[in-house]
Amino acid sequence: MNRITSIAGRIVLVSLLLAQVAAAGEAGRFQRLFNHYNSIRVALAADTTSELKYHAEQLGILARTLAGEARRSGGEKNAAIAKQLKAISDAARQVAYSADLKAARAAFGDLSRALLAYRGETKVKDPVVVFCPLHNNVWLQRSEDEIGNPYLGAKRATCGETLKLRKPLWLPSRPPLGSPDEQPPQGSGTWGGG
């Protein structure tokens, strides 16, 4: 009986180690994607398109490559990850080929939601999710960075609040407050806080 228990224990241990390696792999892939994403966010927050196309194209290529790897690995979970990575690639392409800053910001919202969905698979805690109540949209950024709103740019770069997600893919849903020049109502509290 001890030998059987010992073998079963080893199998469980190996399974746990393999799961940790897989999670670390996804977290590493996520960080590679996030580095390009964050460069795009910083450019939009500074009202510039400088290097925007480069980082968006690189993000799209990387996501497409990782999607192919996940698809070739087989399995239901890898198929779901491949689908998320393809959504990131498609959204990055939209950012890369946006005609102007306004279009790039709109496409960045889709990119942010796609990357956030993939973040749920990786179980990373950082970057954090930040919410813009004026645009009713989210973005990701490193927790130690000062808020840099990619939707409002330099004029209102610090507008936003860090979210504590109740579950991995939960997002706030409320209509935008109005134009980016409109001030939020006083005493409105934090979103999701209640």
C-alpha positions as CSV (number, residue, x, y, z in Angstrom):
1,M,0.0,0.0,0.0
2,N,2.9,2.4,0.8
3,R,4.4,1.9,-2.6
4,I,1.1,2.7,-4.3
5,T,0.6,5.8,-2.1
6,S,4.2,6.8,-2.9
7,I,3.6,6.4,-6.7
8,A,0.3,8.3,-6.5
9,G,2.0,11.1,-4.5
10,R,4.8,11.4,-7.1
11,I,2.2,11.5,-9.9
12,V,0.4,14.3,-8.1
13,L,3.7,16.2,-7.5
14,V,4.7,15.9,-11.1
15,S,1.3,17.1,-12.3
16,L,1.5,20.1,-10.0
17,L,5.0,20.9,-11.2
18,L,3.9,20.7,-14.8
19,A,1.0,23.0,-14.1
20,Q,3.3,25.5,-12.5
21,V,5.7,25.4,-15.5
22,A,2.7,25.9,-17.9
23,A,1.4,28.8,-15.8
24,A,4.9,30.3,-15.7
25,G,5.1,29.9,-19.5
26,E,1.8,31.7,-20.0
27,A,2.9,34.5,-17.6
28,G,6.2,34.9,-19.5
29,R,4.3,35.1,-22.8
30,F,1.9,37.6,-21.3
31,Q,4.8,39.8,-20.2
32,R,6.3,39.8,-23.7
33,L,3.0,40.9,-25.1
34,F,2.5,43.5,-22.4
35,N,5.8,45.2,-23.0
36,H,4.6,46.2,-26.5
37,Y,1.1,47.0,-25.3
38,N,2.5,49.3,-22.6
39,S,4.6,51.2,-25.1
40,I,1.4,51.8,-27.1
41,R,-0.4,52.9,-24.0
42,V,2.3,55.3,-23.0
43,A,2.3,56.8,-26.5
44,L,-1.4,57.3,-26.5
45,A,-1.3,58.9,-23.0
46,A,1.3,61.3,-24.3
47,D,-0.9,62.2,-27.4
48,T,1.7,60.8,-29.9
49,T,1.7,58.2,-32.6
50,S,5.5,58.0,-32.5
51,E,6.5,54.3,-32.5
52,L,2.8,53.4,-32.1
53,K,2.7,51.5,-35.4
54,Y,6.0,49.6,-34.7
55,H,4.9,48.4,-31.3
56,A,1.4,47.5,-32.5
57,E,2.8,45.5,-35.4
58,Q,5.3,43.7,-33.2
59,L,2.5,42.9,-30.7
60,G,0.4,41.5,-33.5
61,I,3.2,39.4,-34.9
62,L,4.1,38.1,-31.5
63,A,0.5,37.3,-30.6
64,R,-0.1,35.5,-33.9
65,T,3.1,33.4,-33.4
66,L,2.1,32.5,-29.9
67,A,-1.4,31.6,-31.1
68,G,0.1,29.2,-33.6
69,E,2.2,27.6,-30.9
70,A,-0.8,27.1,-28.7
71,R,-2.9,25.7,-31.5
72,R,-0.1,23.2,-32.4
73,S,0.1,22.1,-28.7
74,G,-3.5,20.8,-29.0
75,G,-6.1,20.4,-26.3
76,E,-9.2,22.4,-25.4
77,K,-7.4,24.9,-23.2
78,N,-4.7,25.6,-25.7
79,A,-7.4,26.2,-28.4
80,A,-9.0,28.8,-26.1
81,I,-5.7,30.5,-25.5
82,A,-5.0,30.5,-29.3
83,K,-8.4,32.2,-29.8
84,Q,-7.5,34.9,-27.2
85,L,-4.1,35.5,-28.8
86,K,-5.7,35.8,-32.2
87,A,-8.0,38.4,-30.8
88,I,-5.0,40.3,-29.5
89,S,-3.3,40.1,-32.9
90,D,-6.4,41.3,-34.7
91,A,-6.8,44.3,-32.3
92,A,-3.1,45.2,-32.5
93,R,-3.4,45.3,-36.3
94,Q,-6.3,47.7,-36.0
95,V,-4.2,50.0,-33.7
96,A,-1.2,49.7,-36.1
97,Y,-3.2,50.8,-39.1
98,S,-5.4,53.5,-37.5
99,A,-5.7,56.7,-39.5
100,D,-5.3,59.0,-36.6
101,L,-5.0,59.3,-32.8
102,K,-8.8,59.0,-32.3
103,A,-9.0,55.8,-34.3
104,A,-6.0,54.4,-32.5
105,R,-7.6,55.1,-29.1
106,A,-10.8,53.3,-30.2
107,A,-8.9,50.3,-31.4
108,F,-6.8,50.3,-28.2
109,G,-10.0,49.7,-26.3
110,D,-10.5,46.4,-28.2
111,L,-6.8,45.6,-27.7
112,S,-7.1,46.2,-23.9
113,R,-10.2,43.9,-23.6
114,A,-8.4,41.2,-25.6
115,L,-5.3,41.4,-23.5
116,L,-7.3,41.5,-20.3
117,A,-9.0,38.2,-21.3
118,Y,-5.6,36.6,-21.9
119,R,-4.4,38.0,-18.5
120,G,-7.2,35.9,-16.9
121,E,-5.5,32.8,-18.2
122,T,-2.1,33.7,-16.9
123,K,-3.0,34.5,-13.3
124,V,-0.6,37.4,-13.2
125,K,-1.4,40.1,-10.6
126,D,0.6,42.9,-12.3
127,P,-0.2,44.7,-14.5
128,V,-3.3,46.1,-12.9
129,V,-6.6,47.0,-14.6
130,V,-7.5,50.7,-14.7
131,F,-10.9,52.0,-15.6
132,C,-11.7,55.3,-17.3
133,P,-15.2,56.4,-16.3
134,L,-15.4,59.1,-19.0
135,H,-14.8,56.5,-21.8
136,N,-16.3,53.5,-20.0
137,N,-13.2,51.6,-20.9
138,V,-10.3,49.8,-19.3
139,W,-6.5,49.4,-19.8
140,L,-3.7,47.6,-18.2
141,Q,-0.6,49.2,-16.7
142,R,2.1,48.3,-14.2
143,S,1.0,48.9,-10.6
144,E,4.0,51.0,-9.7
145,D,3.4,53.4,-12.6
146,E,1.4,56.6,-12.2
147,I,-2.0,56.4,-14.0
148,G,-1.5,57.3,-17.7
149,N,-4.9,57.4,-19.4
150,P,-4.5,56.4,-23.1
151,Y,-8.1,57.4,-23.9
152,L,-7.8,61.0,-22.7
153,G,-4.1,61.7,-23.4
154,A,-1.9,64.3,-21.8
155,K,-4.7,66.7,-21.0
156,R,-6.3,64.3,-18.5
157,A,-3.6,61.6,-18.1
158,T,-4.3,60.8,-14.5
159,C,-8.0,60.2,-14.9
160,G,-8.8,56.6,-14.0
161,E,-9.1,54.3,-11.1
162,T,-7.5,50.9,-10.4
163,L,-10.0,48.1,-10.3
164,K,-10.0,45.1,-8.0
165,L,-11.6,42.5,-10.2
166,R,-14.1,40.3,-8.4
167,K,-13.4,37.5,-10.8
168,P,-10.9,37.2,-13.7
169,L,-12.9,38.6,-16.5
170,W,-15.3,40.9,-14.6
171,L,-15.5,44.4,-16.0
172,P,-17.5,47.4,-15.0
173,S,-20.4,48.3,-17.1
174,R,-22.0,51.7,-17.0
175,P,-22.5,54.4,-19.6
176,P,-19.8,56.9,-20.1
177,L,-20.2,60.1,-18.0
178,G,-20.1,62.3,-21.0
179,S,-17.5,64.1,-23.0
180,P,-13.8,64.0,-21.9
181,D,-14.1,67.6,-20.8
182,E,-17.0,66.9,-18.5
183,Q,-16.1,66.4,-14.8
184,P,-17.4,63.4,-12.9
185,P,-20.1,64.1,-10.3
186,Q,-18.8,64.9,-6.9
187,G,-19.2,62.3,-4.3
188,S,-19.8,59.5,-6.8
189,G,-17.5,57.1,-4.9
190,T,-15.3,54.5,-6.5
191,W,-16.7,52.2,-9.1
192,G,-17.5,48.8,-7.8
193,G,-16.9,49.8,-4.3
194,G,-20.4,50.6,-3.1
